[in-house]
Amino acid sequence: MHDASTHRPSPFPELRRRGFLAATGAGALALAGCGGPGADDGAGQDGGSPRKGGRLRAAFAGGGASETLDPHLANLFADVARAKALFDKLADYGADLSAVPRLAESWEPGKTLDRWHVTLREAVFHDGSPVTAQDVLYSYRRIADPKRAFRARASLEPIDLDASRATGERSIEFVLKRPTAEFPNVLAAFGAYIVPEDAADFDEKPVGSGPFRFVSFTPGRSAVFRRHDAYWEGAPHLDEIEFVVANEESARVNALLGGQVEYAHELNPTTARAHENEGRIKIVRLRGSAMQAFCMKTDRPPFDDARVRQAFFLIADRQELVDGALSGAGEVGNDLFGKGYEYYADALPQRRQDLDRARSLLKRAGAEGLKVTLNTSAVAAGFTEAAGIFRDQARRAGVTVEVAMGSKDSYWSDILDSGTLSCYRSGAMPIEAHISQRLLTGSTTNATKWRHKDFDALYRQAQSTRDRAGRAAVYERMQRRLYAEGGFLVWGFADWIIGTASRVRGVDAKAPANTLDWARFDTVWLT
């Protein structure tokens, strides 16, 4: 049955309850340090208490010889996993996608929400020097450099960094360009890591304040980090973590089965099913954690015509894509990011395949007999399968889709600017962050080339709206626009699947990909 209107409940129902009390301006959010993540169910039974020692080897798909440890350039999941081991942010996203404190001990808004006061916790870098307000301001100013394409630049845009200042060694007054009710999201932004003042060379001997310190790095192959005993949240259980690059899923699985690694990131659904109850390895499913989409470039033919984009929305049979490309391990999408998250426009009708209307739209656009290249790669689970399924679906609408296989090493950087249609995916983040990093004129990872000044203005309006209901109304208006004519054909939300050796404990089984407790190795131990 392909009627997706009877979709299963959101895998993270608590996301709907998220909100920021600070937006009321009723005083400080004094936030205590977070505890450890929720460990896997077997940790207290067959694993006993956490034990110190050992090296854990974690296999990720990587980015080839161009890899860097510069945390402000982190784009791939391997980059982020390495960055969060070496560095910290002021805040990060919890399992419910609310901002939780990290290097920030507390934050407090001014009455008009255009000034926020942040107090840092006592923490030290790997060289023993304290983390100070000046380090924070340096890091943010580096990220905001208009000459650089750092990932978090668009997220930090609300901050007037010239006017912001240190008010003490561990206190900062952030002056904003406009009132911003959800400023903690800015502190938690993807890529907004804190580095020491004047730090510039990150590949030889990077210094951070994270739970592990640098030992060695060979781009495209391996990175080794050692426990940081003075870490502010407590030293990791492990002596060392080694990140091993294995771009082929089969290589990651075979290394896990053969004992060459203890953690394998991103397994295919078929692999997971084969090993789920077999006993040799453990399978962790992060439910509905990954958005699966086709990305249409809206600034170039044929997708600069909204009617062509609308036709492609109607060509897709989303249930067939979920069943075939994800082996059913997911749920259908509705051409919007963040299903089940706060502010998601769930009142919009579930879009279904309508080939007759798709043909009509293509005819009106003068695009009958359209031929288009769909870029894909084996870089992510389901990509090549989805491309083949969509090619067959498009043929029934009179569209010829030629599937082009790209390099796993360069796929993500290539599709940001080249081509017209590509396979795309994303881990979790608040809808506000998705918009700021991917859909504004100045967004550095704007893969669909969606650039509309009036849309940018709506985003600024949402930021400045004090009450949640008012913000929700603006976000819904923005999503209705994207639903009607955006560049993301979001066909599904997949389970994120991780495999571990049976002796690994402390891997969080609830945190969506991209959040604080995903790929967090300071709380993991080996039995």
Residue pairs with C-beta under 8 A, 6 or more apart in sequence:
1 319
2 317
2 318
2 319
2 320
2 352
2 353
3 319
3 352
4 318
4 319
4 331
4 332
4 334
4 350
4 352
5 350
7 331
7 332
7 350
8 331
10 16
10 288
10 339
10 340
11 287
11 288
11 289
11 340
12 95
12 96
12 97
12 287
12 288
12 340
12 341
12 512
13 340
14 95
14 96
15 96
15 97
15 340
15 341
15 342
16 340
16 341
16 342
17 96
17 342
18 96
18 97
18 98
18 342
19 98
19 342
19 468
20 29
20 98
20 99
20 181
20 182
20 184
21 29
22 28
22 29
22 107
22 108
22 109
22 181
22 183
22 184
23 109
23 113
23 181
23 182
23 466
23 467
23 468
24 466
25 109
25 110
25 111
25 112
25 113
25 466
27 108
28 106
28 107
28 108
29 106
29 107
29 108
29 184
30 105
30 106
30 108
31 100
31 101
31 104
31 105
31 106
31 107
32 101
33 101
33 105
33 121
33 232
33 233
34 94
34 100
34 101
34 102
34 233
34 516
36 506
36 523
37 506
37 508
37 511
37 516
37 517
37 520
37 523
38 95
38 508
38 509
38 510
38 517
39 505
39 506
39 507
39 508
39 523
40 282
40 284
40 505
40 506
40 507
40 508
40 509
41 509
42 282
42 505
43 505
43 506
46 527
47 505
47 506
47 525
47 527
48 527
50 237
50 505
50 506
50 523
50 525
51 237
51 525
51 526
51 527
52 237
52 239
52 525
53 237
53 238
53 239
53 526
54 238
54 239
54 240
54 525
54 526
55 238
55 239
55 240
55 241
55 242
56 238
56 240
56 241
56 242
56 262
56 263
56 504
56 521
56 524
56 526
57 241
57 242
57 244
57 260
57 261
57 262
57 263
58 81
58 241
58 242
58 243
58 244
58 261
58 262
58 263
58 264
58 265
58 519
58 521
59 244
59 245
59 246
59 251
59 252
59 255
59 256
59 261
59 263
59 264
59 265
60 76
60 77
60 78
60 81
60 243
60 244
60 245
60 246
60 252
60 265
60 266
61 76
61 77
61 78
61 245
61 246
61 247
61 252
61 265
61 266
61 379
61 380
61 408
62 76
62 78
62 220
62 245
62 246
62 247
62 409
63 75
63 76
63 78
63 79
63 219
63 220
63 409
63 410
63 412
63 413
64 219
64 220
64 407
64 409
64 410
65 219
65 220
65 409
66 219
66 220
66 409
66 410
66 413
67 78
67 79
67 219
67 220
67 245
68 79
68 202
68 203
68 219
69 82
69 83
69 86
69 202
69 203
69 206
69 214
69 217
69 223
70 202
70 203
71 83
71 86
71 87
71 191
71 193
71 195
71 202
71 208
72 139
72 142
72 143
72 148
72 150
72 151
72 152
72 191
72 193
72 195
73 79
73 150
73 151
73 191
74 80
74 82
74 83
74 151
74 190
74 191
74 193
75 151
75 412
75 413
75 445
76 412
77 265
77 266
77 427
77 513
77 519
78 243
78 245
78 265
80 190
80 514
80 519
81 243
81 265
81 519
81 521
82 223
82 225
82 243
83 191
83 193
84 210
84 519
84 520
85 210
85 211
85 212
85 225
85 241
85 243
85 521
85 522
86 206
86 208
86 210
86 212
86 213
86 214
86 225
87 193
87 194
87 195
87 208
87 209
87 210
88 102
88 103
88 123
88 131
88 193
88 194
88 208
88 209
88 210
89 102
89 103
89 187
89 188
89 189
89 192
89 193
89 194
90 101
90 102
90 103
90 104
90 118
90 120
90 136
90 187
90 188
90 192
90 194
91 99
91 100
91 101
91 102
91 104
91 107
91 184
91 187
91 188
92 99
92 100
92 102
92 188
92 515
92 516
93 99
93 100
93 188
93 428
93 429
93 430
93 514
93 515
93 516
94 100
94 515
94 516
94 517
95 508
95 510
95 511
95 512
95 515
95 516
95 517
97 341
97 342
97 428
97 429
97 430
97 512
97 515
99 184
99 185
99 187
99 188
100 188
100 516
101 107
101 121
102 516
103 120
103 121
103 123
103 131
103 136
103 194
103 209
103 232
104 118
104 119
104 120
104 121
104 187
105 119
105 120
105 121
106 118
106 119
107 116
107 117
107 118
107 119
107 183
107 184
107 187
108 116
108 117
108 118
109 115
109 116
109 183
110 116
110 117
112 179
113 176
113 179
113 180
113 181
113 183
113 464
113 466
114 175
114 176
114 177
114 178
114 179
114 180
115 173
115 174
115 175
115 176
116 173
116 174
116 176
116 180
116 183
117 167
117 171
117 172
117 173
117 174
118 136
118 171
118 172
118 174
118 187
119 170
119 171
120 131
120 132
120 133
120 136
120 170
120 171
120 172
121 170
121 232
122 130
122 170
122 232
123 130
123 131
123 209
123 231
123 232
124 130
124 131
124 209
124 230
124 232
125 131
125 135
125 196
125 207
125 208
125 209
126 207
126 208
126 209
126 213
126 214
126 228
127 196
127 207
128 230
129 196
130 169
130 170
131 170
131 194
131 209
132 166
132 169
132 170
132 197
133 166
133 167
133 168
133 169
133 170
133 171
133 172
134 166
134 197
135 194
135 195
135 196
135 197
136 172
136 194
137 161
137 164
137 165
137 166
137 172
138 195
138 196
138 197
138 198
138 199
139 192
139 193
139 194
139 195
140 156
140 159
140 161
140 164
140 192
141 161
142 148
142 150
142 195
143 150
143 152
143 153
143 156
143 191
143 192
144 150
144 153
144 156
144 157
144 159
144 161
145 153
146 153
149 444
150 191
150 444
151 190
151 191
151 437
151 444
151 445
152 189
152 190
152 191
152 192
152 437
153 442
153 444
154 436
154 437
154 440
154 442
154 443
154 444
155 185
155 186
155 189
155 190
155 191
155 192
155 433
155 436
155 437
156 186
156 189
156 192
157 177
157 436
157 440
157 442
158 176
158 177
158 178
158 180
158 183
158 186
158 463
159 174
159 175
159 176
159 177
159 186
160 175
160 176
160 177
163 175
164 172
164 173
164 174
164 175
165 172
165 173
165 175
166 172
167 173
174 183
176 183
178 460
178 463
178 464
179 463
179 464
179 466
180 186
180 463
180 464
181 463
181 464
181 465
181 466
181 471
182 430
182 432
182 463
182 471
185 430
185 432
185 433
186 192
188 433
189 433
189 436
189 437
190 429
190 433
190 437
190 514
193 208
194 208
194 209
195 202
195 207
195 208
196 207
199 206
199 207
203 217
203 219
205 214
206 214
207 213
207 214
209 231
209 232
210 228
210 231
211 227
211 228
211 231
211 233
211 235
211 236
211 521
211 522
212 225
212 226
212 227
212 228
212 236
212 240
212 241
212 521
212 522
213 225
213 226
213 227
213 228
214 225
215 224
215 225
215 226
215 240
216 222
216 223
216 224
217 223
217 224
220 245
220 409
221 244
221 245
222 242
222 243
222 244
222 245
223 242
223 243
224 240
224 241
224 242
224 243
225 240
225 241
225 242
225 243
226 239
226 240
227 235
227 236
227 238
227 239
227 240
228 235
228 236
229 235
231 522
233 522
234 522
235 522
236 521
236 522
236 523
236 524
237 506
237 522
237 523
237 524
237 525
238 521
238 522
238 524
238 525
238 526
241 521
244 255
244 260
244 261
246 252
246 255
246 261
246 264
247 378
247 379
247 408
247 409
248 378
248 408
249 266
249 267
249 268
249 271
249 378
249 381
252 261
252 264
252 265
252 266
252 267
252 499
253 264
253 267
253 271
253 499
255 261
255 264
256 262
256 263
256 264
256 281
256 499
256 500
256 501
257 280
257 281
259 501
261 501
262 500
262 501
262 503
262 504
262 526
263 498
263 499
263 500
263 501
263 504
263 507
263 524
264 498
264 499
264 500
265 498
265 519
266 380
266 381
266 496
266 497
266 498
267 283
267 381
267 497
267 498
267 499
268 327
268 381
268 382
268 497
269 326
269 327
269 328
269 329
269 381
269 382
269 494
269 495
269 497
270 327
271 497
271 499
272 283
272 285
272 329
272 497
272 499
273 327
275 281
275 283
275 499
276 283
279 502
280 502
281 499
281 500
281 501
281 502
282 499
282 500
282 501
282 502
282 504
283 497
283 498
283 499
284 497
284 498
284 499
284 500
284 507
284 509
285 329
285 495
285 496
285 497
285 509
286 495
286 496
286 497
286 498
286 509
286 510
286 511
286 512
286 513
286 518
287 495
288 330
288 331
288 339
288 340
288 493
288 494
288 495
288 512
289 427
289 428
289 493
289 494
289 495
289 496
289 512
289 513
290 330
290 425
290 426
290 427
290 493
290 494
290 495
290 496
290 513
291 333
291 337
291 338
291 425
291 426
291 427
291 490
291 492
291 493
292 321
292 325
292 326
292 330
292 333
292 382
292 386
292 424
292 425
292 490
292 491
292 492
292 493
292 494
293 333
293 423
293 424
293 425
293 426
293 488
293 489
293 490
293 491
294 312
294 316
294 374
294 386
294 390
294 421
294 422
294 423
294 424
294 488
294 489
294 491
295 415
295 421
295 422
295 423
295 424
295 447
295 448
295 487
295 488
295 489
296 303
296 309
296 312
296 420
296 421
296 448
296 487
296 488
296 489
297 303
297 419
297 420
297 421
297 447
297 448
297 449
297 487
298 304
298 309
298 448
298 449
298 450
298 486
298 487
299 449
299 451
300 420
300 449
301 420
302 308
302 365
302 367
302 370
302 372
302 420
303 309
303 312
303 420
303 421
303 487
305 365
305 367
306 484
306 485
307 361
307 362
307 364
307 365
307 367
308 361
308 362
308 365
308 367
308 370
309 485
309 486
309 487
309 489
310 361
310 484
310 485
311 357
311 358
311 359
311 361
311 362
311 365
311 367
311 397
311 399
312 358
312 394
312 489
313 335
313 351
313 489
314 351
314 353
314 354
314 355
314 357
314 358
314 361
314 397
315 353
315 355
315 358
315 390
315 393
315 394
315 397
315 399
316 351
316 353
316 390
316 393
316 489
316 491
317 353
317 393
318 332
318 333
318 351
318 352
318 353
318 491
318 492
319 332
320 389
320 393
321 332
321 386
321 389
321 390
321 491
321 492
322 328
322 330
322 331
322 332
322 491
322 492
324 385
324 386
324 389
325 382
325 383
325 385
325 386
325 389
325 492
326 381
326 382
326 492
326 494
326 495
329 494
329 495
329 497
330 492
330 493
330 494
330 495
331 339
331 492
331 493
332 350
332 491
332 492
332 493
333 339
333 490
333 491
333 492
333 493
334 348
334 350
334 351
334 483
334 490
335 351
335 482
335 483
335 486
335 488
335 489
335 490
336 344
336 345
336 348
336 479
336 482
336 483
336 488
336 490
337 426
337 431
337 434
337 488
337 490
338 344
338 430
338 431
338 434
339 346
339 493
340 346
341 428
341 430
341 431
342 430
342 431
343 430
343 431
343 432
343 471
343 472
343 475
343 476
343 479
344 431
344 479
345 475
345 476
345 479
345 480
345 483
347 476
348 479
348 480
348 483
351 483
353 393
355 396
355 397
358 397
359 368
359 397
359 398
362 368
362 370
362 397
362 398
362 399
368 398
369 398
369 400
370 398
370 399
370 400
371 399
371 400
371 401
371 402
372 399
372 400
372 401
372 402
372 420
372 421
373 401
373 402
373 403
373 404
373 419
373 420
373 421
374 387
374 390
374 391
374 401
374 402
374 403
374 404
374 421
374 422
374 423
375 404
375 406
375 411
375 414
375 415
375 418
375 419
375 421
375 422
375 423
376 383
376 384
376 386
376 387
376 403
376 404
376 405
376 406
376 422
376 423
377 383
377 384
377 405
377 406
377 407
377 408
377 411
377 423
378 384
378 405
378 408
379 406
379 408
379 411
379 412
380 423
380 425
381 494
381 497
382 494
383 423
383 425
384 403
384 405
386 423
386 491
387 401
387 403
387 423
388 403
390 401
391 401
391 402
391 403
394 400
394 401
395 401
401 421
404 419
406 414
406 415
407 414
415 422
415 424
415 447
416 445
416 446
416 447
422 447
424 447
424 488
425 494
426 434
426 514
427 496
427 512
427 513
427 514
427 518
428 512
428 513
428 514
428 515
429 437
429 514
431 475
431 479
432 462
432 463
432 475
435 459
435 478
436 443
436 459
437 443
437 444
437 445
438 445
438 446
438 447
438 448
438 450
439 446
439 448
439 450
439 455
439 459
439 482
439 486
440 446
440 451
440 455
440 456
440 459
441 451
441 452
441 453
441 456
442 456
447 487
448 486
448 487
448 488
449 487
450 482
450 486
450 487
455 478
455 481
458 474
458 477
458 478
459 478
461 474
462 471
462 474
462 475
462 478
465 471
465 474
482 488
496 512
496 513
496 518
498 507
500 507
503 526
503 527
504 524
504 525
504 526
504 527
505 524
505 525
505 526
505 527
506 523
506 524
506 525
507 524
508 517
508 518
508 520
508 523
510 517
511 517
511 518
511 520
512 518
513 519
517 523
